[in-house]
């Protein structure tokens, strides 16, 4: 009835001091849309199983998927995936799951991505799918709230976007505790000014995707509504 | 056959009879919503029951608070796999709200501020199994958890317990709600793991 597929770990790379991206190949993977997630099932040698959900942090690419994992202190699954899961071993995945928090490449509307911490993972998949399209439309902007430079995930992707200086795809890091030297924005929580951007105002008809911890999503989604965005154009995904 | 995951041991929490398959227990109260949290002033809050013939029964906040209130302690099971035990709620039983309603409908569609919807069989809203809840753990229900009032149907996955509820429309046919159109199960029994269309 349920459709669990074997997923083998090929490689693991660091995103921060503790977070890791896992590169897996999945038998018979049917592909997915940016923003979707999977259920991950782990099985101990006595048959005990645990299941958790993880966002897919890369767009579809054959049988390959990427999951980005922040280990939770005393977590049952995430510390194992981040630190102990051996390359060449397998877990099982079910999916892709979720039909709401997705960006379908080909839509013309500007897209405003708003990430809090590890909530950047599904938004990175959307951003990468947009870069794969090339061209001038649709405009994309990622507002990425994070504690300090050490917590910045997907560094090569974000550095590449900064270096390209393409006005169609932009990223702003919003540091809440400590910023790199010379960073133009004062340190602090996300504000209306961080989201009030030319090309992404309500009159431009953007679609907004907000993902992060509950308190962050509440704050960011409320800022967008107060700026005049239609609530049905603000899609949210929360965790924690 | 399940794949062996070398070196994974898990936490082996006590399972007992209260944890449905595929769930893990949490002490937190996670929030899941598809969009922004709506701001609903109590003086504009309204709950409307609409029957299949179009007859409407309406309560404002004051009238709703004057109805008999029940205290409920129950376990919650979310389709994202967390379960939370012994949550404490106060609200009005659907049996009370349906008492004077004449209907042959078999289904209900819950409608919400912010345009969320979810579908349920009407029988599942009867028999002391469903409430419109306005108080959680002794305090007014917080907006991000569905306040001022949400549907509470704890024997089904928690997405059926629609936040920010403003009405129920009864019908002879089952109309899919928001998540149900996007692939979630029409019924959503946690004990049978009815998560998606294919379950």
Interface residues (C-beta under 8 A of the other chain):
Chain A: X1 X2 X3 X4 X6 X39 X41 X42 X43 X44 X45 X47 X48 X49 X50 X51 X52 X53 X76 X80 X84 X85 X86 X89 X90 X91 X92 X97 X98 X99 X100 X101 X214 X217 X218 X221 X222 X224 X225 X231 X232 X234 X235 X236 X238 X239 X240
Chain B: X2 X3 X4 X5 X6 X7 X8 X9 X10 X11 X12 X22 X24 X28 X30 X31 X32 X33 X34 X35 X36 X37 X38 X80 X81 X114 X115 X144 X178 X179 X182 X183 X193 X196 X198 X199
